[in-house]
Amino acid sequence: MMRSPPPAQSGPGSGYASPYGGNMNGQGQGGPFAPAFGGGFLNDPTTAMGIQVGKTAMAAGQEYLDQNLRGYVSISALKHYFNVTTGYVVRKLLLVLFPWRHKPWSRQQRPAGGQDQASYYFLPPREDVNSPDMYIPVMAFVTYILISTLLAGLRGQFHPEVMGSTFGYALAVVLVEIAILKLGTYILSITSESQLLDLVAYSGYKFVGVIVTLAVAEIINLGAGTGGWAGWTVFTYTFLANAFFLLRSLKYVLLPDSSGNNNGMTHTVARSQRNRRTQFLFVYSYVVQFFFMWILTRQDGSTGRAGKISV
């Protein structure tokens, strides 16, 4: 049985593990600036009161998030998708933009251990470049909004509504795409633990190609938008790269029966059902992605707004 990701493990004295290594609890450690802030400064009553108020506010905020967010998503599962390193981010970006010769595409697994010997966990992103993460999609989503607003400003077309409208339709694209995936997996009777978070992560990788298209086309076209041969050439490449990346990466979600796991257990599926799943995966990776990426990359040089469909 496949489960992704494993629950967070922590001991009584352990702190938050930084994705770049080290321990972030700050106890018993001193940085290069520690002596300058020691001694009488930390013993000052006003400073101590301020620190205590800050700790109380952070604890209250953490408690609020735990009470209101855990009903919808597992915090430990969400942390799994942000467990990345600088090396992973660089390798993943290269994989999204240049996926043609990458092998293998299967995700790495480790035994759950303990009494549940039949269960396996997927490795976190920092240990497996094929693992989906949410750090890159979130950063790419924010960058897309900022670069669209910047391009509008460079063209002298900036107004306060640009950032809000860009955020609105970009978020709508992501939500509609997730709905399409969930509907497809429901119709095709595909089930997988943590599947929704995986799909959310994969739906955001398109913004990497969108950003590259906007930036390169803007430079080549000298501020005239993403039209013309240059814009369409860059768009065609980034679209095909993203489609190929999704086609290979989503097989374990949409075609979970096509391979076995490390414990030697395999599953079979009817040929007709497998054909339908394969067709859905192809349509999503190419047709759906083309439509959404085209909407996100359409930049009219006269208005500076992305997402405006013009013929």
Phi and psi in degrees as GROMACS dihedral restraints (atoms count N, CA, C in turn):
[ dihedral_restraints ]
;  ai    aj    ak    al  type     phi  dphi    fc
    3     4     5     6     1   -93.8    20    10
    4     5     6     7     1   136.1    20    10
    6     7     8     9     1  -137.8    20    10
    7     8     9    10     1   136.1    20    10
    9    10    11    12     1  -146.7    20    10
   10    11    12    13     1   130.1    20    10
   12    13    14    15     1   -98.5    20    10
   13    14    15    16     1   174.1    20    10
   15    16    17    18     1   -71.5    20    10
   16    17    18    19     1   152.5    20    10
   18    19    20    21     1   -66.6    20    10
   19    20    21    22     1   151.2    20    10
   21    22    23    24     1   -67.4    20    10
   22    23    24    25     1   137.8    20    10
   24    25    26    27     1  -115.0    20    10
   25    26    27    28     1   131.1    20    10
   27    28    29    30     1  -149.5    20    10
   28    29    30    31     1   147.1    20    10
   30    31    32    33     1   -99.2    20    10
   31    32    33    34     1   173.9    20    10
   33    34    35    36     1   -60.1    20    10
   34    35    36    37     1   -31.9    20    10
   36    37    38    39     1  -107.6    20    10
   37    38    39    40     1    10.2    20    10
   39    40    41    42     1   -90.2    20    10
   40    41    42    43     1   150.9    20    10
   42    43    44    45     1  -107.7    20    10
   43    44    45    46     1  -172.9    20    10
   45    46    47    48     1   -71.7    20    10
   46    47    48    49     1   128.1    20    10
   48    49    50    51     1   -84.9    20    10
   49    50    51    52     1   117.7    20    10
   51    52    53    54     1   -68.5    20    10
   52    53    54    55     1   141.1    20    10
   54    55    56    57     1   -64.9    20    10
   55    56    57    58     1   -14.7    20    10
   57    58    59    60     1  -101.2    20    10
   58    59    60    61     1    13.0    20    10
   60    61    62    63     1    96.6    20    10
   61    62    63    64     1   155.2    20    10
   63    64    65    66     1    92.1    20    10
   64    65    66    67     1   175.6    20    10
   66    67    68    69     1  -115.4    20    10
   67    68    69    70     1   136.7    20    10
   69    70    71    72     1  -104.3    20    10
   70    71    72    73     1    14.1    20    10
   72    73    74    75     1   -78.0    20    10
   73    74    75    76     1   -19.4    20    10
   75    76    77    78     1    76.2    20    10
   76    77    78    79     1     1.6    20    10
   78    79    80    81     1   -87.8    20    10
   79    80    81    82     1   132.3    20    10
   81    82    83    84     1    74.5    20    10
   82    83    84    85     1    13.0    20    10
   84    85    86    87     1  -124.3    20    10
   85    86    87    88     1   149.8    20    10
   87    88    89    90     1  -135.0    20    10
   88    89    90    91     1   130.4    20    10
   90    91    92    93     1   -88.5    20    10
   91    92    93    94     1  -176.2    20    10
   93    94    95    96     1   -67.4    20    10
   94    95    96    97     1   -17.9    20    10
   96    97    98    99     1  -101.1    20    10
   97    98    99   100     1     3.5    20    10
   99   100   101   102     1   -60.1    20    10
  100   101   102   103     1   -44.9    20    10
  102   103   104   105     1   -60.4    20    10
  103   104   105   106     1   -33.7    20    10
  105   106   107   108     1   -69.1    20    10
  106   107   108   109     1   -22.4    20    10
  108   109   110   111     1  -108.6    20    10
  109   110   111   112     1    13.2    20    10
  111   112   113   114     1   -95.2    20    10
  112   113   114   115     1  -166.8    20    10
  114   115   116   117     1    66.9    20    10
  115   116   117   118     1  -131.4    20    10
  117   118   119   120     1   -67.0    20    10
  118   119   120   121     1   -27.6    20    10
  120   121   122   123     1   -62.1    20    10
  121   122   123   124     1   -46.2    20    10
  123   124   125   126     1   -74.4    20    10
  124   125   126   127     1   -18.3    20    10
  126   127   128   129     1   -88.1    20    10
  127   128   129   130     1    -5.5    20    10
  129   130   131   132     1   -65.4    20    10
  130   131   132   133     1   130.7    20    10
  132   133   134   135     1   -58.1    20    10
  133   134   135   136     1   -40.0    20    10
  135   136   137   138     1   -64.7    20    10
  136   137   138   139     1   -42.5    20    10
  138   139   140   141     1   -64.1    20    10
  139   140   141   142     1   -44.3    20    10
  141   142   143   144     1   -61.5    20    10
  142   143   144   145     1   -39.6    20    10
  144   145   146   147     1   -65.3    20    10
  145   146   147   148     1   -41.3    20    10
  147   148   149   150     1   -62.9    20    10
  148   149   150   151     1   -41.4    20    10
  150   151   152   153     1   -63.3    20    10
  151   152   153   154     1   -41.7    20    10
  153   154   155   156     1   -64.7    20    10
  154   155   156   157     1   -41.6    20    10
  156   157   158   159     1   -62.8    20    10
  157   158   159   160     1   -40.5    20    10
  159   160   161   162     1   -62.8    20    10
  160   161   162   163     1   -42.9    20    10
  162   163   164   165     1   -63.6    20    10
  163   164   165   166     1   -40.5    20    10
  165   166   167   168     1   -64.3    20    10
  166   167   168   169     1   -42.2    20    10
  168   169   170   171     1   -64.3    20    10
  169   170   171   172     1   -41.8    20    10
  171   172   173   174     1   -65.3    20    10
  172   173   174   175     1   -40.3    20    10
  174   175   176   177     1   -64.4    20    10
  175   176   177   178     1   -40.7    20    10
  177   178   179   180     1   -65.2    20    10
  178   179   180   181     1   -40.4    20    10
  180   181   182   183     1   -65.4    20    10
  181   182   183   184     1   -41.7    20    10
  183   184   185   186     1   -63.1    20    10
  184   185   186   187     1   -41.3    20    10
  186   187   188   189     1   -64.3    20    10
  187   188   189   190     1   -39.2    20    10
  189   190   191   192     1   -64.0    20    10
  190   191   192   193     1   -44.4    20    10
  192   193   194   195     1   -63.6    20    10
  193   194   195   196     1   -41.5    20    10
  195   196   197   198     1   -62.6    20    10
  196   197   198   199     1   -40.0    20    10
  198   199   200   201     1   -73.8    20    10
  199   200   201   202     1   -33.1    20    10
  201   202   203   204     1  -101.2    20    10
  202   203   204   205     1   -21.1    20    10
  204   205   206   207     1   -97.7    20    10
  205   206   207   208     1   -31.8    20    10
  207   208   209   210     1   -67.8    20    10
  208   209   210   211     1   -17.8    20    10
  210   211   212   213     1   -70.8    20    10
  211   212   213   214     1   -17.3    20    10
  213   214   215   216     1  -112.1    20    10
  214   215   216   217     1   -32.4    20    10
  216   217   218   219     1  -148.7    20    10
  217   218   219   220     1   145.6    20    10
  219   220   221   222     1   -75.1    20    10
  220   221   222   223     1   124.7    20    10
  222   223   224   225     1   -64.1    20    10
  223   224   225   226     1   -42.1    20    10
  225   226   227   228     1   -64.3    20    10
  226   227   228   229     1   -36.2    20    10
  228   229   230   231     1   -68.5    20    10
  229   230   231   232     1   -38.4    20    10
  231   232   233   234     1   -67.3    20    10
  232   233   234   235     1   -37.3    20    10
  234   235   236   237     1   -62.1    20    10
  235   236   237   238     1   -30.8    20    10
  237   238   239   240     1   -56.3    20    10
  238   239   240   241     1   -38.1    20    10
  240   241   242   243     1   -79.4    20    10
  241   242   243   244     1   -10.8    20    10
  243   244   245   246     1  -108.5    20    10
  244   245   246   247     1    10.4    20    10
  246   247   248   249     1   -84.1    20    10
  247   248   249   250     1    76.9    20    10
  249   250   251   252     1  -124.8    20    10
  250   251   252   253     1   167.6    20    10
  252   253   254   255     1  -128.3    20    10
  253   254   255   256     1   168.9    20    10
  255   256   257   258     1   -60.9    20    10
  256   257   258   259     1   -41.6    20    10
  258   259   260   261     1   -61.4    20    10
  259   260   261   262     1   -41.2    20    10
  261   262   263   264     1   -63.6    20    10
  262   263   264   265     1   -44.1    20    10
  264   265   266   267     1   -60.1    20    10
  265   266   267   268     1   -43.7    20    10
  267   268   269   270     1   -64.1    20    10
  268   269   270   271     1   -46.3    20    10
  270   271   272   273     1   -64.8    20    10
  271   272   273   274     1   -37.8    20    10
  273   274   275   276     1   -68.9    20    10
  274   275   276   277     1   -41.9    20    10
  276   277   278   279     1   -61.0    20    10
  277   278   279   280     1   -42.3    20    10
  279   280   281   282     1   -64.9    20    10
  280   281   282   283     1   -36.8    20    10
  282   283   284   285     1   -66.9    20    10
  283   284   285   286     1   -40.6    20    10
  285   286   287   288     1   -66.0    20    10
  286   287   288   289     1   -38.2    20    10
  288   289   290   291     1   -86.9    20    10
  289   290   291   292     1   -26.9    20    10
  291   292   293   294     1  -134.2    20    10
  292   293   294   295     1    71.9    20    10
  294   295   296   297     1   -91.2    20    10
  295   296   297   298     1     3.2    20    10
  297   298   299   300     1   -65.7    20    10
  298   299   300   301     1   -38.6    20    10
  300   301   302   303     1  -110.1    20    10
  301   302   303   304     1    11.8    20    10
  303   304   305   306     1   -73.8    20    10
  304   305   306   307     1   135.6    20    10
  306   307   308   309     1  -154.6    20    10
  307   308   309   310     1   146.9    20    10
  309   310   311   312     1   -84.1    20    10
  310   311   312   313     1   168.4    20    10
  312   313   314   315     1  -101.3    20    10
  313   314   315   316     1   -10.9    20    10
  315   316   317   318     1   -70.5    20    10
  316   317   318   319     1   146.0    20    10
  318   319   320   321     1   -82.2    20    10
  319   320   321   322     1   144.8    20    10
  321   322   323   324     1   -81.1    20    10
  322   323   324   325     1   149.0    20    10
  324   325   326   327     1  -132.4    20    10
  325   326   327   328     1   159.8    20    10
  327   328   329   330     1  -137.1    20    10
  328   329   330   331     1   148.6    20    10
  330   331   332   333     1   -63.0    20    10
  331   332   333   334     1   146.0    20    10
  333   334   335   336     1   -67.7    20    10
  334   335   336   337     1   -31.3    20    10
  336   337   338   339     1    79.5    20    10
  337   338   339   340     1   178.3    20    10
  339   340   341   342     1    69.9    20    10
  340   341   342   343     1  -146.6    20    10
  342   343   344   345     1   -78.4    20    10
  343   344   345   346     1   -24.5    20    10
  345   346   347   348     1   -88.9    20    10
  346   347   348   349     1    76.6    20    10
  348   349   350   351     1   -74.6    20    10
  349   350   351   352     1   -17.7    20    10
  351   352   353   354     1   -85.9    20    10
  352   353   354   355     1    -6.4    20    10
  354   355   356   357     1   -98.2    20    10
  355   356   357   358     1   147.3    20    10
  357   358   359   360     1  -131.1    20    10
  358   359   360   361     1   147.0    20    10
  360   361   362   363     1  -113.6    20    10
  361   362   363   364     1   145.2    20    10
  363   364   365   366     1   -76.6    20    10
  364   365   366   367     1   143.6    20    10
  366   367   368   369     1   -70.9    20    10
  367   368   369   370     1   151.7    20    10
  369   370   371   372     1   -69.9    20    10
  370   371   372   373     1   165.6    20    10
  372   373   374   375     1   -55.8    20    10
  373   374   375   376     1   -39.1    20    10
  375   376   377   378     1   -63.1    20    10
  376   377   378   379     1   -19.6    20    10
  378   379   380   381     1  -106.6    20    10
  379   380   381   382     1    -5.6    20    10
  381   382   383   384     1  -150.6    20    10
  382   383   384   385     1   114.2    20    10
  384   385   386   387     1   -67.5    20    10
  385   386   387   388     1   -20.2    20    10
  387   388   389   390     1   -82.5    20    10
  388   389   390   391     1    -6.7    20    10
  390   391   392   393     1   -78.3    20    10
  391   392   393   394     1   134.9    20    10
  393   394   395   396     1   -71.5    20    10
  394   395   396   397     1   144.4    20    10
  396   397   398   399     1  -129.0    20    10
  397   398   399   400     1   167.3    20    10
  399   400   401   402     1  -111.9    20    10
  400   401   402   403     1    -5.4    20    10
  402   403   404   405     1   -66.7    20    10
  403   404   405   406     1   -50.6    20    10
  405   406   407   408     1   -64.3    20    10
  406   407   408   409     1   -48.1    20    10
  408   409   410   411     1   -58.3    20    10
  409   410   411   412     1   -41.9    20    10
  411   412   413   414     1   -65.6    20    10
  412   413   414   415     1   -46.4    20    10
  414   415   416   417     1   -64.3    20    10
  415   416   417   418     1   -38.5    20    10
  417   418   419   420     1   -68.2    20    10
  418   419   420   421     1   -37.5    20    10
  420   421   422   423     1   -61.7    20    10
  421   422   423   424     1   -47.6    20    10
  423   424   425   426     1   -65.4    20    10
  424   425   426   427     1   -42.1    20    10
  426   427   428   429     1   -62.6    20    10
  427   428   429   430     1   -38.2    20    10
  429   430   431   432     1   -60.4    20    10
  430   431   432   433     1   -43.7    20    10
  432   433   434   435     1   -63.6    20    10
  433   434   435   436     1   -43.6    20    10
  435   436   437   438     1   -67.5    20    10
  436   437   438   439     1   -42.5    20    10
  438   439   440   441     1   -70.7    20    10
  439   440   441   442     1   -33.0    20    10
  441   442   443   444     1   -65.7    20    10
  442   443   444   445     1   -41.2    20    10
  444   445   446   447     1   -66.8    20    10
  445   446   447   448     1   -39.5    20    10
  447   448   449   450     1   -63.2    20    10
  448   449   450   451     1   -43.0    20    10
  450   451   452   453     1   -63.8    20    10
  451   452   453   454     1   -38.5    20    10
  453   454   455   456     1   -63.0    20    10
  454   455   456   457     1   -39.3    20    10
  456   457   458   459     1   -67.2    20    10
  457   458   459   460     1   -39.5    20    10
  459   460   461   462     1   -64.4    20    10
  460   461   462   463     1   -29.0    20    10
  462   463   464   465     1   -87.0    20    10
  463   464   465   466     1    -0.4    20    10
  465   466   467   468     1    74.7    20    10
  466   467   468   469     1    22.0    20    10
  468   469   470   471     1  -113.9    20    10
  469   470   471   472     1    17.9    20    10
  471   472   473   474     1   -74.7    20    10
  472   473   474   475     1   138.7    20    10
  474   475   476   477     1  -147.8    20    10
  475   476   477   478     1   159.8    20    10
  477   478   479   480     1   -56.9    20    10
  478   479   480   481     1   -25.6    20    10
  480   481   482   483     1   -79.1    20    10
  481   482   483   484     1   -12.6    20    10
  483   484   485   486     1   -60.7    20    10
  484   485   486   487     1   -49.9    20    10
  486   487   488   489     1   -65.1    20    10
  487   488   489   490     1   -42.2    20    10
  489   490   491   492     1   -65.5    20    10
  490   491   492   493     1   -43.2    20    10
  492   493   494   495     1   -67.8    20    10
  493   494   495   496     1   -38.0    20    10
  495   496   497   498     1   -62.7    20    10
  496   497   498   499     1   -44.7    20    10
  498   499   500   501     1   -61.2    20    10
  499   500   501   502     1   -39.8    20    10
  501   502   503   504     1   -63.2    20    10
  502   503   504   505     1   -52.6    20    10
  504   505   506   507     1   -76.7    20    10
  505   506   507   508     1   -25.6    20    10
  507   508   509   510     1   -66.0    20    10
  508   509   510   511     1   -42.8    20    10
  510   511   512   513     1   -65.7    20    10
  511   512   513   514     1   -38.0    20    10
  513   514   515   516     1   -62.9    20    10
  514   515   516   517     1   -39.0    20    10
  516   517   518   519     1   -60.8    20    10
  517   518   519   520     1   -45.4    20    10
  519   520   521   522     1   -63.4    20    10
  520   521   522   523     1   -45.0    20    10
  522   523   524   525     1   -66.2    20    10
  523   524   525   526     1   -41.9    20    10
  525   526   527   528     1   -64.7    20    10
  526   527   528   529     1   -39.3    20    10
  528   529   530   531     1   -65.0    20    10
  529   530   531   532     1   -42.2    20    10
  531   532   533   534     1   -64.4    20    10
  532   533   534   535     1   -39.6    20    10
  534   535   536   537     1   -62.4    20    10
  535   536   537   538     1   -40.7    20    10
  537   538   539   540     1   -62.7    20    10
  538   539   540   541     1   -43.1    20    10
  540   541   542   543     1   -65.3    20    10
  541   542   543   544     1   -44.5    20    10
  543   544   545   546     1   -64.9    20    10
  544   545   546   547     1   -39.2    20    10
  546   547   548   549     1   -64.2    20    10
  547   548   549   550     1   -41.8    20    10
  549   550   551   552     1   -64.3    20    10
  550   551   552   553     1   -44.0    20    10
  552   553   554   555     1   -67.9    20    10
  553   554   555   556     1   -31.3    20    10
  555   556   557   558     1   -69.0    20    10
  556   557   558   559     1   -46.0    20    10
  558   559   560   561     1   -63.7    20    10
  559   560   561   562     1   -37.7    20    10
  561   562   563   564     1   -89.3    20    10
  562   563   564   565     1     5.8    20    10
  564   565   566   567     1    57.4    20    10
  565   566   567   568     1    46.6    20    10
  567   568   569   570     1  -103.8    20    10
  568   569   570   571     1   123.3    20    10
  570   571   572   573     1  -125.3    20    10
  571   572   573   574     1   143.8    20    10
  573   574   575   576     1  -162.4    20    10
  574   575   576   577     1   137.1    20    10
  576   577   578   579     1   -67.7    20    10
  577   578   579   580     1   142.7    20    10
  579   580   581   582     1    61.2    20    10
  580   581   582   583     1    21.2    20    10
  582   583   584   585     1   -64.9    20    10
  583   584   585   586     1   -40.3    20    10
  585   586   587   588     1   -60.6    20    10
  586   587   588   589     1   -43.8    20    10
  588   589   590   591     1   -65.6    20    10
  589   590   591   592     1   -36.4    20    10
  591   592   593   594     1   -62.1    20    10
  592   593   594   595     1   -44.1    20    10
  594   595   596   597     1   -67.2    20    10
  595   596   597   598     1   -37.5    20    10
  597   598   599   600     1   -60.9    20    10
  598   599   600   601     1   -43.3    20    10
  600   601   602   603     1   -63.0    20    10
  601   602   603   604     1   -48.7    20    10
  603   604   605   606     1   -65.8    20    10
  604   605   606   607     1   -31.7    20    10
  606   607   608   609     1   -67.7    20    10
  607   608   609   610     1   -18.0    20    10
  609   610   611   612     1   -91.9    20    10
  610   611   612   613     1   -11.8    20    10
  612   613   614   615     1   -68.7    20    10
  613   614   615   616     1   -20.9    20    10
  615   616   617   618     1   -60.6    20    10
  616   617   618   619     1   -26.4    20    10
  618   619   620   621     1   -67.1    20    10
  619   620   621   622     1   -22.2    20    10
  621   622   623   624     1   -64.3    20    10
  622   623   624   625     1   -49.8    20    10
  624   625   626   627     1   -65.6    20    10
  625   626   627   628     1   -35.1    20    10
  627   628   629   630     1   -63.5    20    10
  628   629   630   631     1   -44.1    20    10
  630   631   632   633     1   -63.2    20    10
  631   632   633   634     1   -44.0    20    10
  633   634   635   636     1   -61.1    20    10
  634   635   636   637     1   -42.2    20    10
  636   637   638   639     1   -61.7    20    10
  637   638   639   640     1   -47.5    20    10
  639   640   641   642     1   -61.6    20    10
  640   641   642   643     1   -45.7    20    10
  642   643   644   645     1   -68.5    20    10
  643   644   645   646     1   -49.2    20    10
  645   646   647   648     1   -67.3    20    10
  646   647   648   649     1   -44.2    20    10
  648   649   650   651     1   -64.2    20    10
  649   650   651   652     1   -36.4    20    10
  651   652   653   654     1   -64.3    20    10
  652   653   654   655     1   -39.0    20    10
  654   655   656   657     1   -69.6    20    10
  655   656   657   658     1   -46.3    20    10
  657   658   659   660     1   -69.0    20    10
  658   659   660   661     1   -40.4    20    10
  660   661   662   663     1   -85.4    20    10
  661   662   663   664     1     1.7    20    10
  663   664   665   666     1    55.3    20    10
  664   665   666   667     1    48.1    20    10
  666   667   668   669     1    82.8    20    10
  667   668   669   670     1    13.0    20    10
  669   670   671   672     1   -95.0    20    10
  670   671   672   673     1    13.3    20    10
  672   673   674   675     1    93.0    20    10
  673   674   675   676     1  -165.0    20    10
  675   676   677   678     1  -102.1    20    10
  676   677   678   679     1    14.5    20    10
  678   679   680   681     1   -83.1    20    10
  679   680   681   682     1  -175.4    20    10
  681   682   683   684     1    80.1    20    10
  682   683   684   685     1   177.2    20    10
  684   685   686   687     1   -65.5    20    10
  685   686   687   688     1   -35.4    20    10
  687   688   689   690     1   -65.5    20    10
  688   689   690   691     1   -47.9    20    10
  690   691   692   693     1   -62.1    20    10
  691   692   693   694     1   -43.6    20    10
  693   694   695   696     1   -69.6    20    10
  694   695   696   697     1   -32.0    20    10
  696   697   698   699     1   -66.1    20    10
  697   698   699   700     1   -47.5    20    10
  699   700   701   702     1   -64.9    20    10
  700   701   702   703     1   -42.9    20    10
  702   703   704   705     1   -60.8    20    10
  703   704   705   706     1   -42.9    20    10
  705   706   707   708     1   -61.0    20    10
  706   707   708   709     1   -42.3    20    10
  708   709   710   711     1   -67.2    20    10
  709   710   711   712     1   -49.5    20    10
  711   712   713   714     1   -64.9    20    10
  712   713   714   715     1   -34.3    20    10
  714   715   716   717     1   -65.2    20    10
  715   716   717   718     1   -48.1    20    10
  717   718   719   720     1   -64.0    20    10
  718   719   720   721     1   -38.4    20    10
  720   721   722   723     1   -64.4    20    10
  721   722   723   724     1   -44.9    20    10
  723   724   725   726     1   -65.6    20    10
  724   725   726   727     1   -41.0    20    10
  726   727   728   729     1   -63.8    20    10
  727   728   729   730     1   -43.2    20    10
  729   730   731   732     1   -64.7    20    10
  730   731   732   733     1   -41.0    20    10
  732   733   734   735     1   -60.8    20    10
  733   734   735   736     1   -45.4    20    10
  735   736   737   738     1   -68.1    20    10
  736   737   738   739     1   -39.9    20    10
  738   739   740   741     1   -59.1    20    10
  739   740   741   742     1   -40.0    20    10
  741   742   743   744     1   -79.0    20    10
  742   743   744   745     1   -41.0    20    10
  744   745   746   747     1   -75.1    20    10
  745   746   747   748     1   -34.9    20    10
  747   748   749   750     1   -83.1    20    10
  748   749   750   751     1     1.3    20    10
  750   751   752   753     1   -63.6    20    10
  751   752   753   754     1   -33.8    20    10
  753   754   755   756     1   -73.9    20    10
  754   755   756   757     1   -19.1    20    10
  756   757   758   759     1   -90.4    20    10
  757   758   759   760     1   -50.3    20    10
  759   760   761   762     1   -87.3    20    10
  760   761   762   763     1   -20.8    20    10
  762   763   764   765     1  -128.1    20    10
  763   764   765   766     1    59.4    20    10
  765   766   767   768     1   -67.8    20    10
  766   767   768   769     1   -18.0    20    10
  768   769   770   771     1   -87.2    20    10
  769   770   771   772     1    -1.8    20    10
  771   772   773   774     1   -82.3    20    10
  772   773   774   775     1    -8.0    20    10
  774   775   776   777     1  -149.9    20    10
  775   776   777   778     1   162.1    20    10
  777   778   779   780     1   -98.3    20    10
  778   779   780   781     1   177.3    20    10
  780   781   782   783     1  -110.0    20    10
  781   782   783   784     1  -173.5    20    10
  783   784   785   786     1   -69.0    20    10
  784   785   786   787     1   -16.3    20    10
  786   787   788   789     1   -88.5    20    10
  787   788   789   790     1     7.7    20    10
  789   790   791   792     1    85.6    20    10
  790   791   792   793     1    -3.5    20    10
  792   793   794   795     1   -81.4    20    10
  793   794   795   796     1   135.2    20    10
  795   796   797   798     1  -127.1    20    10
  796   797   798   799     1   162.4    20    10
  798   799   800   801     1  -130.1    20    10
  799   800   801   802     1   153.0    20    10
  801   802   803   804     1  -117.3    20    10
  802   803   804   805     1   155.6    20    10
  804   805   806   807     1  -142.6    20    10
  805   806   807   808     1   147.6    20    10
  807   808   809   810     1   -61.1    20    10
  808   809   810   811     1   145.8    20    10
  810   811   812   813     1   -60.3    20    10
  811   812   813   814     1   -40.4    20    10
  813   814   815   816     1   -64.2    20    10
  814   815   816   817     1   -41.3    20    10
  816   817   818   819     1   -66.7    20    10
  817   818   819   820     1   -40.1    20    10
  819   820   821   822     1   -65.0    20    10
  820   821   822   823     1   -38.3    20    10
  822   823   824   825     1   -63.7    20    10
  823   824   825   826     1   -40.8    20    10
  825   826   827   828     1   -64.7    20    10
  826   827   828   829     1   -40.6    20    10
  828   829   830   831     1   -65.5    20    10
  829   830   831   832     1   -40.4    20    10
  831   832   833   834     1   -64.3    20    10
  832   833   834   835     1   -41.1    20    10
  834   835   836   837     1   -64.2    20    10
  835   836   837   838     1   -41.6    20    10
  837   838   839   840     1   -62.8    20    10
  838   839   840   841     1   -43.3    20    10
  840   841   842   843     1   -61.6    20    10
  841   842   843   844     1   -41.4    20    10
  843   844   845   846     1   -65.9    20    10
  844   845   846   847     1   -45.5    20    10
  846   847   848   849     1   -62.6    20    10
  847   848   849   850     1   -42.1    20    10
  849   850   851   852     1   -65.3    20    10
  850   851   852   853     1   -45.0    20    10
  852   853   854   855     1   -69.0    20    10
  853   854   855   856     1   -31.5    20    10
  855   856   857   858     1  -109.2    20    10
  856   857   858   859     1   -55.4    20    10
  858   859   860   861     1   -70.4    20    10
  859   860   861   862     1   -52.3    20    10
  861   862   863   864     1   -64.3    20    10
  862   863   864   865     1   -43.1    20    10
  864   865   866   867     1   -65.3    20    10
  865   866   867   868     1   -38.1    20    10
  867   868   869   870     1   -61.1    20    10
  868   869   870   871     1   -45.4    20    10
  870   871   872   873     1   -63.2    20    10
  871   872   873   874     1   -48.4    20    10
  873   874   875   876     1   -69.2    20    10
  874   875   876   877     1   -41.3    20    10
  876   877   878   879     1   -67.8    20    10
  877   878   879   880     1   -33.2    20    10
  879   880   881   882     1   -64.6    20    10
  880   881   882   883     1   -42.2    20    10
  882   883   884   885     1   -61.8    20    10
  883   884   885   886     1   -45.1    20    10
  885   886   887   888     1   -71.5    20    10
  886   887   888   889     1   -25.2    20    10
  888   889   890   891     1   -98.7    20    10
  889   890   891   892     1    -4.2    20    10
  891   892   893   894     1   -73.2    20    10
  892   893   894   895     1   105.1    20    10
  894   895   896   897     1  -114.8    20    10
  895   896   897   898     1   115.9    20    10
  897   898   899   900     1   -87.8    20    10
  898   899   900   901     1   120.3    20    10
  900   901   902   903     1   -61.6    20    10
  901   902   903   904     1   -22.7    20    10
  903   904   905   906     1   -83.4    20    10
  904   905   906   907     1   -22.5    20    10
  906   907   908   909     1  -114.4    20    10
  907   908   909   910     1   -25.5    20    10
  909   910   911   912     1    72.9    20    10
  910   911   912   913     1    15.6    20    10
  912   913   914   915     1  -107.2    20    10
  913   914   915   916     1   132.9    20    10
  915   916   917   918     1   -82.7    20    10
  916   917   918   919     1   156.8    20    10
  918   919   920   921     1    84.8    20    10
  919   920   921   922     1    -1.3    20    10
  921   922   923   924     1   -85.1    20    10
  922   923   924   925     1   115.1    20    10
  924   925   926   927     1   -83.9    20    10
  925   926   927   928     1   121.3    20    10
  927   928   929   930     1  -135.6    20    10
  928   929   930   931     1   147.4    20    10
